[in-house]
Structures are given as C-alpha cells and as structure tokens.
Amino acid sequence: MFRTRVKICGITRAEDALAAIDAGADALGFVFYAKSPRAVSAAQAADIIAQLPPFVSKVGLFVNASAEEVGGVLKSCALDLLQFHGDELPDFCAAFAVPYMKALRMRDDMDLVAAANSYSSASALLLDSYKPGVPGGTGESFDWHRIPRDLDHHIVLAGGLRPDNAAAAVVTCGPYGLDVSGGVEQAPGIKCAQKMTEFIKAVSHADRRED
Ligand SMILES: O=C(O)c1ccccc1N[C@@H]1O[C@H](COP(=O)(O)O)[C@@H](O)[C@H]1O
C-alpha cells in the first residue's frame, strides 16, 4: 500500500514536535523566515531538534534567504531537507549539498511542466496556493485538478489543507506527500495535537481507500 507522507510545518515548540511525531508525522518543518508568525531562530530549532527521536525528517523552510543565512542555519541545525519557498533559482537551491524541495505557487499562468524541468535537481516540488504578496502559509487551497498526474517529480501538496479536506486531496491528486501548517494549529505557531491526529488519520484512511 502506498502511504502518503505528511509534513507538519511551522513547529515552534518541542511539545508540538513530539505530538506531531506521536500523531504519525513523517517530517517537521522549521520556518526560518522572520516575517512568519511561525518563525524560529537557528538556536530555537536546534534546541527542538536535539529533543527528537530518530527516523523523522527535519525540514528547513527559507524565503529568499541569502546563501550565508542558509549556510548559517545548516551549521547549527541537522536538517535533512531544505524547502525553498521564494524565488530561489535552481542553482541556488542545489548549492548546499542537502536535498531540497522547491515550492511553486500555483498562479493561473504557472507552467508546471516548464518549472518542473528547470528544477530537475529537486527531490520534490511543493505546490502551494498563489496569493499576491504572501509567500506561503496562506491557509488557502487551489484547484488540485490543475496538477498533472504524470510529472516526473515527487509532488508535495500544500495550501489550506485541514483534517476535513486531507482525504479529498489524496484522492484527487495522489501526491507523494501533504504539507500542512495553519490547518492543524490552535493559534499561529501553536499546533493542536487533536487536529494533527485527525489530519493523519484522514490521510491513512484515504490511502487505504485508494488501494
Ligand atoms: O508557514 C508559514 O508561515 C510560511 C511562511 C512563508 C512561506 C511558507 C510558509 N509555510 C508554508 O506554506 C504552505 C501552506 O501553509 P498552510 O497549510 O496553508 O498554512 C506550507 O507548505 C507551509 O510549509
């Protein structure tokens, strides 16, 4: 049975990270973007990461950060994957000797096939909603039918996911993974254990239905 992976993004507290893992999360996201209500410093993230058990991916999210900033975070945080959520070009994304996924915001004129070709070195493409002036964490979804089923990349779906639409997301586009942030929070930056559990249960049920 294929299992849709789940990343819980915007972790700011160790207790939320551990609750996400208990709920069955595959990956945890740390937002290194000062304008986000979920922003953490490298020191905060390193402290949380030091409390985690093995076999959970730690993902660092950046929005148009400089190479020095990304490199600085990598020195103190053991990240498994970089998530570039701004206008970073392919050469920049590939420059850190750490696997990366590139977020693409699904503006109406987005040519997904062309974008996928230019980010051929990406481990995955993360498809998020487009909202002018907001790089991510919008809480809004987009038309999932716009995602072709035959893209070569692993697809991680994001944007406005919640416990009550997670199953539909899996069934509609069969992504490799889902990335959720606001939809499993009780307040900005504070996760809700019950919502995370409901979210991951909904994904598991949808996976079983798909077989
Ligand atoms: O979470 C944020 O604050 C954030 C800020 C800037 C860029 C991306 C951000 N989060 C990512 O946005 C998507 C969708 O989030 P949501 O579930 O709609 O709240 C997701 O990939 C987050 O990792």
The ligand as an SDF file (V2000), in Angstrom:
LIG
                    3D

 23 24  0  0  0  0  0  0  0  0999 V2000
    4.0890   28.8420    7.4490 O   0  0  0  0  0  0  0  0  0  0  0  0
    4.4390   29.9830    7.1360 C   0  0  0  0  0  0  0  0  0  0  0  0
    4.2630   30.9410    7.8770 O   0  0  0  0  0  0  0  0  0  0  0  0
    5.0920   30.2070    5.8080 C   0  0  0  0  0  0  0  0  0  0  0  0
    5.6420   31.4410    5.5590 C   0  0  0  0  0  0  0  0  0  0  0  0
    6.2540   31.6870    4.3530 C   0  0  0  0  0  0  0  0  0  0  0  0
    6.3210   30.7070    3.3830 C   0  0  0  0  0  0  0  0  0  0  0  0
    5.7410   29.4670    3.6140 C   0  0  0  0  0  0  0  0  0  0  0  0
    5.1170   29.1980    4.8180 C   0  0  0  0  0  0  0  0  0  0  0  0
    4.5240   27.9670    5.0800 N   0  0  0  0  0  0  0  0  0  0  0  0
    4.2610   27.0040    4.0680 C   0  0  0  0  0  0  0  0  0  0  0  0
    3.1230   27.3890    3.3170 O   0  0  0  0  0  0  0  0  0  0  0  0
    2.4200   26.2330    2.8760 C   0  0  0  0  0  0  0  0  0  0  0  0
    0.9470   26.3300    3.1640 C   0  0  0  0  0  0  0  0  0  0  0  0
    0.6620   26.5400    4.5050 O   0  0  0  0  0  0  0  0  0  0  0  0
   -0.8420   26.4270    5.0860 P   0  0  0  0  0  0  0  0  0  0  0  0
   -1.0680   24.9680    5.4180 O   0  0  0  0  0  0  0  0  0  0  0  0
   -1.7940   26.9460    4.0620 O   0  0  0  0  0  0  0  0  0  0  0  0
   -0.8440   27.2480    6.3540 O   0  0  0  0  0  0  0  0  0  0  0  0
    3.1010   25.0540    3.5400 C   0  0  0  0  0  0  0  0  0  0  0  0
    3.9740   24.4690    2.5790 O   0  0  0  0  0  0  0  0  0  0  0  0
    3.9340   25.6390    4.6340 C   0  0  0  0  0  0  0  0  0  0  0  0
    5.1300   24.8970    4.7880 O   0  0  0  0  0  0  0  0  0  0  0  0
  1  2  2  0
  2  3  1  0
  2  4  1  0
  4  5  1  0
  4  9  2  0
  5  6  2  0
  6  7  1  0
  7  8  2  0
  8  9  1  0
  9 10  1  0
 10 11  1  0
 11 12  1  0
 11 22  1  0
 12 13  1  0
 13 14  1  0
 13 20  1  0
 14 15  1  0
 15 16  1  0
 16 17  2  0
 16 18  1  0
 16 19  1  0
 20 21  1  0
 20 22  1  0
 22 23  1  0
M  END
$$$$
